[in-house]
């Protein structure tokens, strides 16, 4: 057991969380659903701010999570990390998106020896 994990197997550092997060997103379809939901959510936030239509922020939140959760429940068949680690999960959604967009995500899977 890693020193960053307590006796209840709760992850206590972000360094320990990132490989866990990647393992929960092994399937490309799950990741693509995340990217779509994140893109839709970001776009909706921009539109909400530009149009000063604040109820769209709720739409942004729902769209961002809806597609990700579809990926977890129906593709990956696991429990979204958001339920246990909401902040780290949000940060990791954007980290995964950025690393994928910049062509560096595959190296993370390889570094942690996580099959895709």
N, C-alpha and C positions, 0 to 999 in steps of 0.2 A: 504494500500500500504506500502510495506517495505521501510525503510529508505535507503536501498541500490538501490532502483529503482527510476529513475527520473520521471518527469511528462509524458515523452514520453514512459514510461515503458521500458526504456533501463536499463539493468542490469549493475550495476557499481562496484560490487565486485565479486570475484571468489566464496566466500562463498554462495552468492545468485545464482551464475551461476550453481554450481554443481547439486542442486536439479532440476533446470530447464533442465539441460542436461539429467539427468536420466529420467525425464518425456518424453523427446523427444526420448527415447530409451526403451520404455516399452515392446515392443514385442521382444521375444527371437530371432526370425529370423533376425531382424535388428541388434541386438547385435552380433550374429554369423557372419553376413556379415562384420561387423566392425572388428571382430577378425581375420577373414580370410584375409581381405584387409590389416590390420596392419601387420599381420605375413608375408604376401607376400611382402609388402613394406620393412619391416626390413630385410628380407632375401635378397631381391634385392639390398639394400644398402650395405650389407656385401659382396655380390658377386661383386658389382661395385668397392668397395674399394680393395678387394683382387685381382681382375683382372685388376684394374686401367682402367676400361671401364666406363668412366664418363657419357655417354649418358644413361646408365642404371639408373642413378639417376632420370631421367625424368620418366622412366618406374616405378620406385619405387613410385614416387609421384602419378602418374596416378592410379596405382594399389591400392594404399592405399585409395584414395578417391573414385574411381569407385565403389567398392563394398559397401562402406558406403553410397554413394549417391543412389545406387540402393535400399538399405534398406529404406532410407528416402522417396524417390519418389514413390516406388511401394509397400512397405510393411507398413511402418508407415504412409505414405501419409502426410508428413510434410516437412517443409523447413529446410535443414541442418543448424545447428547452425554456421557452418564454414562461412557462408555468412555474418553473423553479428558479430560474435565473433571468428575470426580465431585462435588467439593464445590460448584462453581458451578452444576452441573446440579441438585443437590439444593436449593440455595437458590432457584434459578430455578423449580423445580417449585412450591414454596410461594409464591413471588412471583407467578407466573402464576395460581395458584389464587386468591390473595387479590385480585389486581387484577381477575380475572374476577368473583369474588363481589361486589366493591364497584363493579362497572360501569365500571372504568377501563382494562381491557385493550385494548379497541378503539382507544383513544387512543394506546397504545404502537405498535400496528400502523400507525396513520396517521402518527405522528411519524417513524417510520423508513421510511415509504413501502413497507410490506410488504403485498402483496395477500393477502387471506384467501380 
